[in-house]
Amino acid sequence: MRRIRPGMTLAEVEALLGGPATKTIDWQAEGGPLAEMGIRLQRHWQAAGAAVDVQFTADRHVAAAAGGRRSWPGPLTRLYSWLD
């Protein structure tokens, strides 16, 4: 996620993240403030404890990206979840 930069193309982001997004929102169709700010698409990637959301302009260049890794529960938390 840290390697994604504004201005990158959708193809460059897909290459970094290992393929196409798992979810896409078309803000132009949905309307609202993001569409008014020039954000056309928001794409979501998720895999093995990490998630990334990337917003793209109408010409499919990165406007912004956010995400990160989920923290994994410790051994005691996992034990308690098995006992419930």
DOZALUM-772228 format. One record per residue (C-alpha): x, z, y. Coordinates in steps of 0.1 Angstrom, whole numbers, plus 5000, padded with zeros to 4 digits. Each point is the difference from the previous one (the first is absolute). Example, Ala and Ser with C-alpha at 12.3 -4.5 7.8 and 13.67 -1.06 7.14 Angstrom:
BEGIN
512350784955 501449935034 
END
This chain:
BEGIN
500050005000 502850085024 501349644997 496749855013 500449905037 497749865026 500049625000 500749964962 497749754982 497550094974 502249824974 503050225010 498050324996 498649894966 503649934988 501150355011 497050174985 500049814967 496949785004 496649975017 498150295014 497550194979 497450025029 499449795032 497950085030 499249715024 499650185033 498849675017 497050004977 499550385003 500450015038 501050315019 503050115020 502749874976 498649645003 500050045038 503750104998 500949684982 500250154965 498449754975 500850144966 500950344985 501549984965 500550294976 502650034973 500150294975 502350074971 501650304981 499450275026 500449805031 497649815023 500649775030 497649855025 501149715021 498149855029 500449635007 499249785031 497949694997 503149794992 500950244972 502950175015 500550384998 498650205029 500550354984 500650184967 499550354987 500250184967 502250194977 500450194968 497650274988 501650324991 499850084963 498550334989 502550254986 500050124964 497850315007 497449795018 499849764971 499750294975 497150155020 498349675001 500249974962 498550354996 496949925022 
END
